[in-house]
Amino acid sequence: MADSYDVIVIGGGPGGYVAAIRAAQLGKKTAVVERDKPGGRCLNYACIPAKTILHSAEVYDHAANGAGLGVVANDVKVDWKALGERRADVSSALSSGVKMLWDKNKVTTIEGEGSLTETGDVAVGDATYEAGTVVLATGSIALAIPGVEFSDRVVDTWGAWSLPEQPKRLAVVGAGASGAEIASAYARFGTEVTLIEMLDQILPAEDKDMARVVERTFKKQGITISTGTPVELVSAGKSSVKVKYGDTETEVDYLCIAGGRAPDTDPLNLETAGVATSDRGKVEINEYQQTSNPKVYAIGDLVGRKALAHKASEEGVVAVEHAAGVETHPVDENLVAGATFCEPQVASVGITEAQAKEAGHDVKIGRQKLGGEGAAAVYDDRDGLVKLVVDSEFGEILGAHVVGNRACDMIPELVNTMALEGGYQELARIVHPHPTMSEAILDAARAVDGWAIHA
Ligand SMILES: Cc1cc2nc3c(=O)[nH]c(=O)nc-3n(C[C@H](O)[C@H](O)[C@H](O)COP(=O)(O)OP(=O)(O)OC[C@H]3O[C@@H](n4cnc5c(N)ncnc54)[C@H](O)[C@@H]3O)c2cc1C
């Protein structure tokens, strides 16, 4: 045995790096095994690069279209090289920050690919490390669509966020959160974007009303949207890709497949260590993230449920707290908010109106358009909606949905209200600061009983 640890975490993404720090805080001798960079895919190839480029798209859009606000900028251009450098710098700074936190908390970093041994210890190269507890946090990998392979021209989401040039024409397959973000950024940079979704609405996980607002705005931004149309044929050439979907055939510079992801478990030796998986390959866990081998926990994209960084982090906290025998709180997935950073942003928590009705709730709805609030005029930010889905019996908030440019910063208030078991009636009496977009939440709560002030 090379060394022994109370806790060994395999994978240093948002799940793994947080789990390791929390374990160290609890006094456990902790190591993280990472074969690539601290911070995982989230910081280096997914969430952070995506949001960095989306921010540049927003700045470009404001600069190019600010004349109505009295700010005239001539000759506004995208500097693709500088944009890529900033994206890399932001990821690199945050990744170094994670390493610094590990060092500060005396977490040992073991570089290399980790796998489980028969005894549930951890092998990295020729070394085997004894572990009291192992936390698997190896995340997920992009899947292409059947019959299509990734290449220079057919890229996954990381490929789309790191293209060597700004494409003139881009098609995105899959209009979930990632696909919508890619379409939204490139369209604002001036690329001709086609967004193709096989289901009958974009952002299929979101409430229909919210998806409709985004679809309308995307179309205004010049994005061509096709729903209910699976891609039938992809033919990649040297400098372009032909795509057939429904009755349409188009040719683009790049095709991005922003579809499904699969758990990254191949090197882990799960079976040997007695760790059970579902038929879709996800690691099976109990409410404390513990697998069928009680010494081994699993968190993040590896396990079922939503694939979100903040969910992964909280699962990491729960796993190591449970392993350490301290009081903890299982993650309530219903209260894990989704956040999509396209323009306009979409954020939601709980269930949609359709899901609430399907579950048999007698539902009441509160809706408030952002455009009704003073802040919308001040910040020139009129497209958007807050929608509350409540149970009519006691006023429990079953779902809260926000679309608008600050939606992802507005949703935590609604998560908190639901987590603290407040009803819409309490929300309707909480004084909100003026002028802020959050006033639309107050009006949406009042709208449930028909007394929104700015409707
Ligand atoms: C384009 C894109 C944008 C996204 N944007 C957001 C967003 O804005 N907000 C959000 O909440 N979520 C977002 N997500 C989802 C988010 O990235 C994931 O949910 C999150 O990264 C999962 O974290 P994780 O810790 O499970 O794994 P990951 O971040 O995937 O990290 C896993 C780490 O494990 C390492 N690893 C894997 N196998 C081994 C091994 N055997 N040995 C050693 N190391 C190993 C990998 O190198 C990697 O560093 C986005 C996803 C994509 C694709």
The ligand as an SDF file (V2000), in Angstrom:
LIG
                    3D

 53 58  0  0  0  0  0  0  0  0999 V2000
  -21.6210   22.8870  -21.7750 C   0  0  0  0  0  0  0  0  0  0  0  0
  -22.1070   22.6360  -20.3880 C   0  0  0  0  0  0  0  0  0  0  0  0
  -22.4980   23.7010  -19.6040 C   0  0  0  0  0  0  0  0  0  0  0  0
  -22.9470   23.4870  -18.3120 C   0  0  0  0  0  0  0  0  0  0  0  0
  -23.3350   24.5640  -17.5720 N   0  0  0  0  0  0  0  0  0  0  0  0
  -23.7730   24.3600  -16.3150 C   0  0  0  0  0  0  0  0  0  0  0  0
  -24.1540   25.4700  -15.5040 C   0  0  0  0  0  0  0  0  0  0  0  0
  -24.1290   26.6200  -15.9360 O   0  0  0  0  0  0  0  0  0  0  0  0
  -24.5590   25.2280  -14.2460 N   0  0  0  0  0  0  0  0  0  0  0  0
  -24.6120   23.9520  -13.7340 C   0  0  0  0  0  0  0  0  0  0  0  0
  -24.9880   23.7830  -12.5750 O   0  0  0  0  0  0  0  0  0  0  0  0
  -24.2570   22.8830  -14.4690 N   0  0  0  0  0  0  0  0  0  0  0  0
  -23.8340   23.0600  -15.7420 C   0  0  0  0  0  0  0  0  0  0  0  0
  -23.4420   21.9810  -16.4840 N   0  0  0  0  0  0  0  0  0  0  0  0
  -23.4310   20.6460  -15.8560 C   0  0  0  0  0  0  0  0  0  0  0  0
  -22.1690   20.4940  -14.9990 C   0  0  0  0  0  0  0  0  0  0  0  0
  -21.0270   20.7330  -15.7990 O   0  0  0  0  0  0  0  0  0  0  0  0
  -22.0770   19.1080  -14.3910 C   0  0  0  0  0  0  0  0  0  0  0  0
  -23.2940   18.7930  -13.7500 O   0  0  0  0  0  0  0  0  0  0  0  0
  -20.9370   19.0700  -13.3840 C   0  0  0  0  0  0  0  0  0  0  0  0
  -19.7080   19.3240  -14.0060 O   0  0  0  0  0  0  0  0  0  0  0  0
  -20.8800   17.7050  -12.7040 C   0  0  0  0  0  0  0  0  0  0  0  0
  -19.8610   17.7510  -11.7560 O   0  0  0  0  0  0  0  0  0  0  0  0
  -19.0990   16.4320  -11.3190 P   0  0  0  0  0  0  0  0  0  0  0  0
  -18.2790   16.7960  -10.1290 O   0  0  0  0  0  0  0  0  0  0  0  0
  -20.0410   15.2960  -11.2020 O   0  0  0  0  0  0  0  0  0  0  0  0
  -18.1280   16.0400  -12.5360 O   0  0  0  0  0  0  0  0  0  0  0  0
  -17.1860   16.7890  -13.5560 P   0  0  0  0  0  0  0  0  0  0  0  0
  -17.2680   18.2520  -13.5280 O   0  0  0  0  0  0  0  0  0  0  0  0
  -17.4380   16.0990  -14.8410 O   0  0  0  0  0  0  0  0  0  0  0  0
  -15.7340   16.4010  -13.0330 O   0  0  0  0  0  0  0  0  0  0  0  0
  -15.3110   15.0680  -13.0070 C   0  0  0  0  0  0  0  0  0  0  0  0
  -13.7950   15.0290  -12.9060 C   0  0  0  0  0  0  0  0  0  0  0  0
  -13.3900   13.6830  -12.7040 O   0  0  0  0  0  0  0  0  0  0  0  0
  -12.2070   13.4340  -13.4380 C   0  0  0  0  0  0  0  0  0  0  0  0
  -12.1500   11.9920  -13.6570 N   0  0  0  0  0  0  0  0  0  0  0  0
  -13.0160   11.2170  -14.3520 C   0  0  0  0  0  0  0  0  0  0  0  0
  -12.6690    9.9170  -14.2360 N   0  0  0  0  0  0  0  0  0  0  0  0
  -11.5670    9.8760  -13.4590 C   0  0  0  0  0  0  0  0  0  0  0  0
  -10.7580    8.8280  -12.9580 C   0  0  0  0  0  0  0  0  0  0  0  0
  -11.0560    7.5480  -13.1980 N   0  0  0  0  0  0  0  0  0  0  0  0
   -9.6840    9.1500  -12.2020 N   0  0  0  0  0  0  0  0  0  0  0  0
   -9.3760   10.4410  -11.9280 C   0  0  0  0  0  0  0  0  0  0  0  0
  -10.1360   11.4840  -12.3560 N   0  0  0  0  0  0  0  0  0  0  0  0
  -11.2150   11.1860  -13.1050 C   0  0  0  0  0  0  0  0  0  0  0  0
  -12.3860   14.2200  -14.7150 C   0  0  0  0  0  0  0  0  0  0  0  0
  -11.1180   14.5030  -15.2860 O   0  0  0  0  0  0  0  0  0  0  0  0
  -13.0800   15.4880  -14.1830 C   0  0  0  0  0  0  0  0  0  0  0  0
  -12.1140   16.4460  -13.8580 O   0  0  0  0  0  0  0  0  0  0  0  0
  -23.0080   22.1680  -17.7920 C   0  0  0  0  0  0  0  0  0  0  0  0
  -22.6250   21.0820  -18.5750 C   0  0  0  0  0  0  0  0  0  0  0  0
  -22.1860   21.3020  -19.8730 C   0  0  0  0  0  0  0  0  0  0  0  0
  -21.7770   20.1250  -20.7100 C   0  0  0  0  0  0  0  0  0  0  0  0
  1  2  1  0
  2  3  1  0
  2 52  2  0
  3  4  2  0
  4  5  1  0
  4 50  1  0
  5  6  2  0
  6  7  1  0
  6 13  1  0
  7  8  2  0
  7  9  1  0
  9 10  1  0
 10 11  2  0
 10 12  1  0
 12 13  2  0
 13 14  1  0
 14 15  1  0
 14 50  1  0
 15 16  1  0
 16 17  1  0
 16 18  1  0
 18 19  1  0
 18 20  1  0
 20 21  1  0
 20 22  1  0
 22 23  1  0
 23 24  1  0
 24 25  2  0
 24 26  1  0
 24 27  1  0
 27 28  1  0
 28 29  2  0
 28 30  1  0
 28 31  1  0
 31 32  1  0
 32 33  1  0
 33 34  1  0
 33 48  1  0
 34 35  1  0
 35 36  1  0
 35 46  1  0
 36 37  1  0
 36 45  1  0
 37 38  2  0
 38 39  1  0
 39 40  1  0
 39 45  2  0
 40 41  1  0
 40 42  2  0
 42 43  1  0
 43 44  2  0
 44 45  1  0
 46 47  1  0
 46 48  1  0
 48 49  1  0
 50 51  2  0
 51 52  1  0
 52 53  1  0
M  END
$$$$
